[in-house]
């Protein structure tokens, strides 16, 4: 692939990517909220068309224009490296055991119930008597 003049290449490793996330990755906006507002107001152009969808899917070789800057998306597949799981799980154990939390004793407080001195009639509609 050949880089076009005045284009900035943005390399991604997952495809598709949402337009608002792409603007954040390319450092064209300071945050996702700002990106969503600018897209919904029509300030972003995707492949020579004004785009209003915040989560529009962007693919390899798509061209995004915003604020006088032009970026081109480049998809690069990750190598075949396998990421090891964070915790090793015994395959023979159907359920991994969890650490039990220690219970702390709490002092119980006596609850005092006060009797109303006068009867307060309910508010709202009165029941109909026949």
C-alpha positions, 0 to 999 in steps of 0.5 A: 500500500502506498501512502498518499501525500498529506496523509497520516497513517493510523495502524490498527490491529482489530478490524473493524474499529468504531469511528469515535475510537479511531479519532481518539487513537489518531489523537485528533480529539482529547476524548471519546465524548468530544469525538461523539459530539463532533461526529454527530454534528457533521464535522467528520468526513469518512471516504468523502462523505459526511458521517453522522454515525458515532460508532460507524465501522471503519475498515482497512484503507478507509480515509477519515478527514477532520479539522483539516487533517487526513488519516488513512487506516491501515490494518495489521494482523497480529502475529501468531503469538498466543497470550497466556491466561492470567491464572492457570486453571487445573483442567481436572477441577470442574470449579476453581476454588475461591478464597473465603472472606473472613466474616467480621463480627458486628455489634448489634444495636438495639432498635427502639420502637416508639409508639405514636401518641396520636393516630394520624389519619391516612392522606388521600382519598377516604374509603367509601362506606356503604 
